[in-house]
Amino acid sequence: MIVCVCNAIRECDLRKAAREGASCPTSAYRSFGRKPRCGQCFTFAREVIAAEQSAA
């Protein structure tokens, strides 16, 4: 599933970034060499990152 349309970031990529230490959407996007644009994805991106961190 695409989480961020502006940057074409998929949920699986976001989960991987969270496992590798990203703690928020901005740090996750930075790990892909991208920057947040419109910000509409932040709510869902935060949920995905939190779920991945709690599963670890």
All heavy atoms as TSV, in Angstrom:
chain	resi	resn	atom	element	x	y	z
A	1	MET	N	N	0.850	-1.177	0.000
A	1	MET	CA	C	0.000	0.000	0.000
A	1	MET	C	C	0.895	1.241	0.000
A	1	MET	O	O	1.910	1.278	0.688
A	1	MET	CB	C	-0.879	0.000	1.245
A	1	MET	CG	C	-1.593	1.301	1.466
A	1	MET	SD	S	-2.344	1.529	3.072
A	1	MET	CE	C	-3.668	0.381	3.004
A	2	ILE	N	N	0.503	2.223	-0.752
A	2	ILE	CA	C	1.224	3.502	-0.779
A	2	ILE	C	C	0.789	4.330	0.433
A	2	ILE	O	O	-0.395	4.544	0.666
A	2	ILE	CB	C	0.925	4.288	-2.069
A	2	ILE	CG1	C	1.407	3.515	-3.298
A	2	ILE	CG2	C	1.549	5.673	-2.024
A	2	ILE	CD1	C	2.890	3.428	-3.456
A	3	VAL	N	N	1.774	4.780	1.202
A	3	VAL	CA	C	1.496	5.639	2.357
A	3	VAL	C	C	1.587	7.101	1.942
A	3	VAL	O	O	0.725	7.898	2.259
A	3	VAL	CB	C	2.483	5.350	3.514
A	3	VAL	CG1	C	2.310	6.349	4.634
A	3	VAL	CG2	C	2.307	3.931	4.024
A	4	CYS	N	N	2.640	7.420	1.216
A	4	CYS	CA	C	2.864	8.803	0.788
A	4	CYS	C	C	2.834	8.869	-0.736
A	4	CYS	O	O	3.750	8.383	-1.402
A	4	CYS	CB	C	4.202	9.299	1.312
A	4	CYS	SG	S	4.622	10.963	0.758
A	5	VAL	N	N	1.798	9.463	-1.272
A	5	VAL	CA	C	1.655	9.580	-2.722
A	5	VAL	C	C	2.692	10.560	-3.280
A	5	VAL	O	O	3.292	10.300	-4.325
A	5	VAL	CB	C	0.221	10.031	-3.093
A	5	VAL	CG1	C	0.093	10.278	-4.580
A	5	VAL	CG2	C	-0.777	8.993	-2.641
A	6	CYS	N	N	2.937	11.636	-2.592
A	6	CYS	CA	C	3.884	12.649	-3.074
A	6	CYS	C	C	5.278	12.066	-3.295
A	6	CYS	O	O	5.973	12.449	-4.226
A	6	CYS	CB	C	3.986	13.805	-2.089
A	6	CYS	SG	S	2.471	14.738	-1.848
A	7	ASN	N	N	5.696	11.168	-2.405
A	7	ASN	CA	C	7.034	10.601	-2.473
A	7	ASN	C	C	7.047	9.130	-2.881
A	7	ASN	O	O	8.114	8.517	-2.888
A	7	ASN	CB	C	7.725	10.733	-1.111
A	7	ASN	CG	C	8.144	12.152	-0.835
A	7	ASN	OD1	O	8.925	12.728	-1.569
A	7	ASN	ND2	N	7.612	12.724	0.227
A	8	ALA	N	N	5.894	8.564	-3.168
A	8	ALA	CA	C	5.775	7.149	-3.558
A	8	ALA	C	C	6.434	6.232	-2.533
A	8	ALA	O	O	7.216	5.349	-2.878
A	8	ALA	CB	C	6.338	6.919	-4.958
A	9	ILE	N	N	6.099	6.448	-1.257
A	9	ILE	CA	C	6.637	5.620	-0.176
A	9	ILE	C	C	5.594	4.589	0.201
A	9	ILE	O	O	4.449	4.928	0.509
A	9	ILE	CB	C	7.043	6.476	1.037
A	9	ILE	CG1	C	8.184	7.410	0.622
A	9	ILE	CG2	C	7.446	5.590	2.210
A	9	ILE	CD1	C	8.578	8.409	1.687
A	10	ARG	N	N	6.007	3.330	0.159
A	10	ARG	CA	C	5.105	2.220	0.464
A	10	ARG	C	C	5.149	1.890	1.958
A	10	ARG	O	O	6.120	2.182	2.652
A	10	ARG	CB	C	5.501	0.984	-0.336
A	10	ARG	CG	C	5.404	1.201	-1.824
A	10	ARG	CD	C	5.876	0.010	-2.597
A	10	ARG	NE	N	7.282	-0.217	-2.230
A	10	ARG	CZ	C	7.995	-1.256	-2.619
A	10	ARG	NH1	N	7.467	-2.180	-3.370
A	10	ARG	NH2	N	9.248	-1.377	-2.260
A	11	GLU	N	N	4.084	1.252	2.418
A	11	GLU	CA	C	3.993	0.858	3.824
A	11	GLU	C	C	5.143	-0.061	4.213
A	11	GLU	O	O	5.740	0.104	5.277
A	11	GLU	CB	C	2.655	0.175	4.090
A	11	GLU	CG	C	2.460	-0.202	5.541
A	11	GLU	CD	C	1.102	-0.825	5.811
A	11	GLU	OE1	O	0.228	-0.814	4.920
A	11	GLU	OE2	O	0.929	-1.329	6.931
A	12	CYS	N	N	5.491	-1.006	3.363
A	12	CYS	CA	C	6.579	-1.935	3.696
A	12	CYS	C	C	7.908	-1.191	3.838
A	12	CYS	O	O	8.728	-1.531	4.695
A	12	CYS	CB	C	6.670	-3.071	2.687
A	12	CYS	SG	S	7.012	-2.559	0.996
A	13	ASP	N	N	8.120	-0.156	3.023
A	13	ASP	CA	C	9.344	0.645	3.143
A	13	ASP	C	C	9.345	1.431	4.450
A	13	ASP	O	O	10.378	1.537	5.119
A	13	ASP	CB	C	9.473	1.612	1.968
A	13	ASP	CG	C	9.600	0.907	0.639
A	13	ASP	OD1	O	10.179	-0.201	0.604
A	13	ASP	OD2	O	9.109	1.452	-0.372
A	14	LEU	N	N	8.208	1.956	4.806
A	14	LEU	CA	C	8.080	2.718	6.044
A	14	LEU	C	C	8.316	1.818	7.255
A	14	LEU	O	O	9.006	2.202	8.202
A	14	LEU	CB	C	6.699	3.362	6.112
A	14	LEU	CG	C	6.473	4.427	7.161
A	14	LEU	CD1	C	7.472	5.565	7.012
A	14	LEU	CD2	C	5.062	4.954	7.060
A	15	ARG	N	N	7.784	0.604	7.209
A	15	ARG	CA	C	8.013	-0.358	8.299
A	15	ARG	C	C	9.498	-0.696	8.426
A	15	ARG	O	O	10.035	-0.774	9.525
A	15	ARG	CB	C	7.186	-1.612	8.083
A	15	ARG	CG	C	5.704	-1.403	8.303
A	15	ARG	CD	C	4.913	-2.689	8.213
A	15	ARG	NE	N	3.500	-2.423	8.358
A	15	ARG	CZ	C	2.882	-2.215	9.527
A	15	ARG	NH1	N	3.559	-2.259	10.650
A	15	ARG	NH2	N	1.589	-1.970	9.553
A	16	LYS	N	N	10.156	-0.867	7.303
A	16	LYS	CA	C	11.591	-1.170	7.321
A	16	LYS	C	C	12.368	-0.005	7.932
A	16	LYS	O	O	13.269	-0.206	8.744
A	16	LYS	CB	C	12.083	-1.450	5.904
A	16	LYS	CG	C	13.535	-1.824	5.845
A	16	LYS	CD	C	13.967	-2.166	4.428
A	16	LYS	CE	C	15.405	-2.603	4.441
A	16	LYS	NZ	N	16.257	-1.817	3.603
A	17	ALA	N	N	12.027	1.211	7.554
A	17	ALA	CA	C	12.687	2.394	8.112
A	17	ALA	C	C	12.480	2.461	9.620
A	17	ALA	O	O	13.409	2.796	10.365
A	17	ALA	CB	C	12.163	3.659	7.445
A	18	ALA	N	N	11.287	2.124	10.089
A	18	ALA	CA	C	11.007	2.128	11.529
A	18	ALA	C	C	11.859	1.080	12.237
A	18	ALA	O	O	12.401	1.332	13.320
A	18	ALA	CB	C	9.526	1.872	11.784
A	19	ARG	N	N	12.000	-0.104	11.632
A	19	ARG	CA	C	12.843	-1.146	12.229
A	19	ARG	C	C	14.312	-0.730	12.274
A	19	ARG	O	O	15.064	-1.170	13.134
A	19	ARG	CB	C	12.700	-2.458	11.463
A	19	ARG	CG	C	11.375	-3.151	11.676
A	19	ARG	CD	C	11.373	-4.567	11.132
A	19	ARG	NE	N	11.653	-4.641	9.708
A	19	ARG	CZ	C	10.747	-4.576	8.739
A	19	ARG	NH1	N	9.468	-4.424	9.044
A	19	ARG	NH2	N	11.106	-4.657	7.477
A	20	GLU	N	N	14.690	0.131	11.341
A	20	GLU	CA	C	16.074	0.603	11.276
A	20	GLU	C	C	16.307	1.868	12.096
A	20	GLU	O	O	17.379	2.455	12.037
A	20	GLU	CB	C	16.469	0.826	9.819
A	20	GLU	CG	C	16.536	-0.482	9.043
A	20	GLU	CD	C	16.788	-0.287	7.563
A	20	GLU	OE1	O	16.760	0.870	7.074
A	20	GLU	OE2	O	16.996	-1.308	6.884
A	21	GLY	N	N	15.283	2.312	12.846
A	21	GLY	CA	C	15.480	3.415	13.781
A	21	GLY	C	C	14.702	4.687	13.531
A	21	GLY	O	O	14.772	5.609	14.341
A	22	ALA	N	N	13.991	4.794	12.436
A	22	ALA	CA	C	13.198	6.003	12.194
A	22	ALA	C	C	12.091	6.096	13.240
A	22	ALA	O	O	11.392	5.119	13.493
A	22	ALA	CB	C	12.597	5.990	10.797
A	23	SER	N	N	11.967	7.246	13.860
A	23	SER	CA	C	10.992	7.400	14.937
A	23	SER	C	C	9.804	8.282	14.566
A	23	SER	O	O	8.870	8.420	15.352
A	23	SER	CB	C	11.683	7.973	16.173
A	23	SER	OG	O	12.260	9.226	15.851
A	24	CYS	N	N	9.856	8.891	13.389
A	24	CYS	CA	C	8.774	9.761	12.938
A	24	CYS	C	C	8.780	9.782	11.413
A	24	CYS	O	O	9.760	9.363	10.785
A	24	CYS	CB	C	8.945	11.168	13.494
A	24	CYS	SG	S	10.387	12.039	12.857
A	25	PRO	N	N	7.716	10.266	10.805
A	25	PRO	CA	C	7.674	10.305	9.341
A	25	PRO	C	C	8.845	11.080	8.728
A	25	PRO	O	O	9.432	10.647	7.745
A	25	PRO	CB	C	6.337	10.978	9.032
A	25	PRO	CG	C	5.483	10.651	10.203
A	25	PRO	CD	C	6.421	10.668	11.378
A	26	THR	N	N	9.205	12.191	9.326
A	26	THR	CA	C	10.286	13.001	8.766
A	26	THR	C	C	11.592	12.233	8.725
A	26	THR	O	O	12.292	12.240	7.710
A	26	THR	CB	C	10.447	14.310	9.573
A	26	THR	OG1	O	9.208	15.028	9.547
A	26	THR	CG2	C	11.537	15.185	8.984
A	27	SER	N	N	11.930	11.539	9.807
A	27	SER	CA	C	13.186	10.777	9.815
A	27	SER	C	C	13.109	9.580	8.876
A	27	SER	O	O	14.103	9.212	8.248
A	27	SER	CB	C	13.563	10.351	11.231
A	27	SER	OG	O	12.613	9.482	11.787
A	28	ALA	N	N	11.937	8.983	8.754
A	28	ALA	CA	C	11.770	7.861	7.817
A	28	ALA	C	C	11.950	8.355	6.389
A	28	ALA	O	O	12.684	7.747	5.605
A	28	ALA	CB	C	10.402	7.226	7.992
A	29	TYR	N	N	11.331	9.454	6.036
A	29	TYR	CA	C	11.426	9.983	4.686
A	29	TYR	C	C	12.867	10.386	4.380
A	29	TYR	O	O	13.370	10.187	3.282
A	29	TYR	CB	C	10.495	11.174	4.486
A	29	TYR	CG	C	9.019	10.829	4.548
A	29	TYR	CD1	C	8.587	9.583	4.995
A	29	TYR	CD2	C	8.063	11.737	4.180
A	29	TYR	CE1	C	7.240	9.272	5.053
A	29	TYR	CE2	C	6.705	11.429	4.238
A	29	TYR	CZ	C	6.316	10.190	4.682
A	29	TYR	OH	O	4.976	9.876	4.742
A	30	ARG	N	N	13.536	10.953	5.379
A	30	ARG	CA	C	14.931	11.343	5.213
A	30	ARG	C	C	15.796	10.131	4.893
A	30	ARG	O	O	16.732	10.227	4.100
A	30	ARG	CB	C	15.432	12.027	6.489
A	30	ARG	CG	C	16.736	12.759	6.308
A	30	ARG	CD	C	17.169	13.532	7.555
A	30	ARG	NE	N	16.097	14.367	8.067
A	30	ARG	CZ	C	15.690	14.359	9.350
A	30	ARG	NH1	N	16.266	13.583	10.237
A	30	ARG	NH2	N	14.709	15.144	9.735
A	31	SER	N	N	15.470	8.984	5.491
A	31	SER	CA	C	16.253	7.775	5.227
A	31	SER	C	C	16.123	7.319	3.773
A	31	SER	O	O	16.978	6.581	3.271
A	31	SER	CB	C	15.837	6.649	6.185
A	31	SER	OG	O	14.579	6.106	5.836
A	32	PHE	N	N	15.083	7.770	3.081
A	32	PHE	CA	C	14.894	7.470	1.661
A	32	PHE	C	C	15.435	8.588	0.771
A	32	PHE	O	O	15.302	8.528	-0.449
A	32	PHE	CB	C	13.404	7.287	1.328
A	32	PHE	CG	C	12.719	6.244	2.152
A	32	PHE	CD1	C	11.561	6.559	2.849
A	32	PHE	CD2	C	13.213	4.957	2.255
A	32	PHE	CE1	C	10.913	5.600	3.610
A	32	PHE	CE2	C	12.581	4.001	3.017
A	32	PHE	CZ	C	11.430	4.320	3.704
A	33	GLY	N	N	15.988	9.629	1.406
A	33	GLY	CA	C	16.479	10.763	0.639
A	33	GLY	C	C	15.363	11.671	0.150
A	33	GLY	O	O	15.514	12.369	-0.846
A	34	ARG	N	N	14.261	11.670	0.869
A	34	ARG	CA	C	13.104	12.480	0.473
A	34	ARG	C	C	12.683	13.392	1.618
A	34	ARG	O	O	13.074	13.201	2.753
A	34	ARG	CB	C	11.953	11.564	0.075
A	34	ARG	CG	C	12.331	10.718	-1.124
A	34	ARG	CD	C	11.136	9.993	-1.667
A	34	ARG	NE	N	11.488	9.265	-2.869
A	34	ARG	CZ	C	11.564	7.951	-2.925
A	34	ARG	NH1	N	11.313	7.218	-1.867
A	34	ARG	NH2	N	11.888	7.361	-4.058
A	35	LYS	N	N	11.845	14.356	1.292
A	35	LYS	CA	C	11.305	15.282	2.284
A	35	LYS	C	C	9.789	15.217	2.238
A	35	LYS	O	O	9.201	15.036	1.170
A	35	LYS	CB	C	11.734	16.718	1.978
A	35	LYS	CG	C	13.201	16.966	2.111
A	35	LYS	CD	C	13.502	18.412	1.791
A	35	LYS	CE	C	14.990	18.672	1.896
A	35	LYS	NZ	N	15.323	20.049	1.571
A	36	PRO	N	N	9.124	15.411	3.388
A	36	PRO	CA	C	7.665	15.477	3.385
A	36	PRO	C	C	7.212	16.656	2.528
A	36	PRO	O	O	7.866	17.686	2.478
A	36	PRO	CB	C	7.302	15.722	4.850
A	36	PRO	CG	C	8.501	15.327	5.624
A	36	PRO	CD	C	9.679	15.542	4.735
A	37	ARG	N	N	6.098	16.476	1.866
A	37	ARG	CA	C	5.577	17.552	1.018
A	37	ARG	C	C	4.266	18.076	1.583
A	37	ARG	O	O	4.260	19.027	2.329
A	37	ARG	CB	C	5.428	17.065	-0.405
A	37	ARG	CG	C	6.781	16.784	-1.032
A	37	ARG	CD	C	6.665	16.496	-2.480
A	37	ARG	NE	N	7.979	16.159	-3.011
A	37	ARG	CZ	C	8.177	15.770	-4.225
A	37	ARG	NH1	N	7.179	15.661	-5.068
A	37	ARG	NH2	N	9.390	15.474	-4.639
A	38	CYS	N	N	3.154	17.452	1.254
A	38	CYS	CA	C	1.860	18.007	1.670
A	38	CYS	C	C	1.516	17.656	3.120
A	38	CYS	O	O	0.746	18.351	3.753
A	38	CYS	CB	C	0.744	17.564	0.727
A	38	CYS	SG	S	0.237	15.843	0.912
A	39	GLY	N	N	2.052	16.550	3.644
A	39	GLY	CA	C	1.822	16.174	5.036
A	39	GLY	C	C	0.558	15.385	5.309
A	39	GLY	O	O	0.306	14.998	6.449
A	40	GLN	N	N	-0.259	15.115	4.305
A	40	GLN	CA	C	-1.498	14.384	4.548
A	40	GLN	C	C	-1.254	12.947	4.977
A	40	GLN	O	O	-2.122	12.324	5.562
A	40	GLN	CB	C	-2.390	14.447	3.320
A	40	GLN	CG	C	-2.903	15.840	3.080
A	40	GLN	CD	C	-4.154	15.838	2.235
A	40	GLN	OE1	O	-4.802	14.813	2.051
A	40	GLN	NE2	N	-4.508	16.995	1.732
A	41	CYS	N	N	-0.084	12.418	4.720
A	41	CYS	CA	C	0.234	11.032	5.059
A	41	CYS	C	C	0.731	10.880	6.497
A	41	CYS	O	O	0.851	9.761	6.997
A	41	CYS	CB	C	1.317	10.507	4.117
A	41	CYS	SG	S	2.808	11.528	4.143
A	42	PHE	N	N	1.025	11.974	7.174
A	42	PHE	CA	C	1.681	11.897	8.476
A	42	PHE	C	C	0.896	11.095	9.505
A	42	PHE	O	O	1.485	10.342	10.270
A	42	PHE	CB	C	1.967	13.303	9.002
A	42	PHE	CG	C	3.336	13.797	8.637
A	42	PHE	CD1	C	3.893	13.510	7.406
A	42	PHE	CD2	C	4.067	14.547	9.521
A	42	PHE	CE1	C	5.157	13.959	7.071
A	42	PHE	CE2	C	5.327	15.008	9.205
A	42	PHE	CZ	C	5.876	14.715	7.984
A	43	THR	N	N	-0.408	11.241	9.568
A	43	THR	CA	C	-1.192	10.517	10.567
A	43	THR	C	C	-1.034	9.013	10.384
A	43	THR	O	O	-0.713	8.291	11.341
A	43	THR	CB	C	-2.680	10.908	10.497
A	43	THR	OG1	O	-2.796	12.309	10.715
A	43	THR	CG2	C	-3.484	10.164	11.540
A	44	PHE	N	N	-1.217	8.536	9.172
A	44	PHE	CA	C	-1.085	7.108	8.907
A	44	PHE	C	C	0.367	6.657	9.057
A	44	PHE	O	O	0.638	5.594	9.611
A	44	PHE	CB	C	-1.619	6.749	7.524
A	44	PHE	CG	C	-1.604	5.281	7.252
A	44	PHE	CD1	C	-2.276	4.388	8.072
A	44	PHE	CD2	C	-0.885	4.777	6.182
A	44	PHE	CE1	C	-2.249	3.020	7.832
A	44	PHE	CE2	C	-0.853	3.409	5.919
A	44	PHE	CZ	C	-1.536	2.534	6.751
A	45	ALA	N	N	1.313	7.468	8.592
A	45	ALA	CA	C	2.733	7.116	8.720
A	45	ALA	C	C	3.117	6.973	10.192
A	45	ALA	O	O	3.841	6.037	10.555
A	45	ALA	CB	C	3.598	8.170	8.041
A	46	ARG	N	N	2.631	7.854	11.045
A	46	ARG	CA	C	2.915	7.746	12.487
A	46	ARG	C	C	2.343	6.450	13.058
A	46	ARG	O	O	2.982	5.798	13.890
A	46	ARG	CB	C	2.325	8.939	13.232
A	46	ARG	CG	C	3.132	10.188	13.110
A	46	ARG	CD	C	2.592	11.292	14.039
A	46	ARG	NE	N	3.209	12.548	13.727
A	46	ARG	CZ	C	2.629	13.533	13.059
A	46	ARG	NH1	N	1.384	13.413	12.648
A	46	ARG	NH2	N	3.272	14.652	12.800
A	47	GLU	N	N	1.146	6.086	12.633
A	47	GLU	CA	C	0.529	4.834	13.104
A	47	GLU	C	C	1.341	3.624	12.682
A	47	GLU	O	O	1.568	2.708	13.484
A	47	GLU	CB	C	-0.885	4.715	12.567
A	47	GLU	CG	C	-1.879	5.688	13.158
A	47	GLU	CD	C	-3.234	5.639	12.488
A	47	GLU	OE1	O	-3.505	4.698	11.722
A	47	GLU	OE2	O	-4.036	6.555	12.734
A	48	VAL	N	N	1.802	3.611	11.452
A	48	VAL	CA	C	2.603	2.497	10.943
A	48	VAL	C	C	3.920	2.393	11.722
A	48	VAL	O	O	4.317	1.304	12.144
A	48	VAL	CB	C	2.874	2.662	9.424
A	48	VAL	CG1	C	3.891	1.662	8.938
A	48	VAL	CG2	C	1.584	2.531	8.647
A	49	ILE	N	N	4.589	3.512	11.928
A	49	ILE	CA	C	5.861	3.520	12.656
A	49	ILE	C	C	5.645	3.061	14.084
A	49	ILE	O	O	6.402	2.226	14.595
A	49	ILE	CB	C	6.513	4.919	12.598
A	49	ILE	CG1	C	6.970	5.209	11.164
A	49	ILE	CG2	C	7.675	5.013	13.575
A	49	ILE	CD1	C	7.394	6.640	10.916
A	50	ALA	N	N	4.616	3.556	14.752
A	50	ALA	CA	C	4.331	3.159	16.139
A	50	ALA	C	C	4.024	1.670	16.225
A	50	ALA	O	O	4.500	0.974	17.145
A	50	ALA	CB	C	3.170	3.976	16.699
A	51	ALA	N	N	3.266	1.150	15.288
A	51	ALA	CA	C	2.930	-0.280	15.294
A	51	ALA	C	C	4.185	-1.128	15.107
A	51	ALA	O	O	4.351	-2.158	15.776
A	51	ALA	CB	C	1.920	-0.583	14.192
A	52	GLU	N	N	5.056	-0.698	14.229
A	52	GLU	CA	C	6.287	-1.447	13.983
A	52	GLU	C	C	7.214	-1.394	15.191
A	52	GLU	O	O	7.817	-2.397	15.560
A	52	GLU	CB	C	6.994	-0.886	12.744
A	52	GLU	CG	C	8.023	-1.793	12.167
A	52	GLU	CD	C	7.480	-3.127	11.703
A	52	GLU	OE1	O	6.369	-3.184	11.160
A	52	GLU	OE2	O	8.193	-4.127	11.893
A	53	GLN	N	N	7.285	-0.259	15.858
A	53	GLN	CA	C	8.127	-0.135	17.041
A	53	GLN	C	C	7.585	-0.950	18.212
A	53	GLN	O	O	8.360	-1.523	18.969
A	53	GLN	CB	C	8.280	1.335	17.426
A	53	GLN	CG	C	9.127	2.098	16.433
A	53	GLN	CD	C	9.184	3.576	16.722
A	53	GLN	OE1	O	8.298	4.139	17.369
A	53	GLN	NE2	N	10.210	4.235	16.225
A	54	SER	N	N	6.272	-1.019	18.352
A	54	SER	CA	C	5.699	-1.776	19.456
A	54	SER	C	C	5.806	-3.285	19.219
A	54	SER	O	O	5.815	-4.062	20.168
A	54	SER	CB	C	4.241	-1.385	19.704
A	54	SER	OG	O	3.432	-1.786	18.628
A	55	ALA	N	N	5.910	-3.683	17.960
A	55	ALA	CA	C	6.049	-5.104	17.622
A	55	ALA	C	C	7.469	-5.597	17.858
A	55	ALA	O	O	7.702	-6.803	17.986
A	55	ALA	CB	C	5.646	-5.351	16.177
A	56	ALA	N	N	8.413	-4.678	17.924
A	56	ALA	CA	C	9.833	-5.056	18.069
A	56	ALA	C	C	10.172	-5.470	19.477
A	56	ALA	O	O	9.579	-5.292	20.434
A	56	ALA	CB	C	10.728	-3.913	17.641
